[in-house]
Amino acid sequence: MSAEQVDVKEIQRQVSKVVDPEIGMPIVEMNLIDKLDVKDGMVDVEYHATTQYCPPVFALKISQDLRDGLMQVKGVKAVKVMVTGHYFAEAINRQVNKPASGPEPGPAEQAPKQ
């Protein structure tokens, strides 16, 4: 049984749907994508902000939209999104790439098994 192949054209379609919320244009049309790698179901995307001082909420929105759209593509197991050239890049990258956490365990799950 082979690993499920990721359709690179679908990856590109998802990326092209992401719009800069401040300018109202797709980020692809603004040439903001610097890297787009797909390997074994893992997608790495790197883009640069339009300006160093782009409002952090907009840069975070772009990053989240990239991640969410790419995770919808069949065969994608994980997505890593990195923004560069932004004064708040480190915090944005940490926020958008943090592992999804499940619900906190309830008292029954915390109690030792007998």
Summary of the structure (lengths in Angstrom):
residues: 114
radius of gyration: 17.0
end to end distance: 40.3
largest distance: 60.0
contacts: 294
relative contact order: 0.18
helix: 33%
strand: 20%
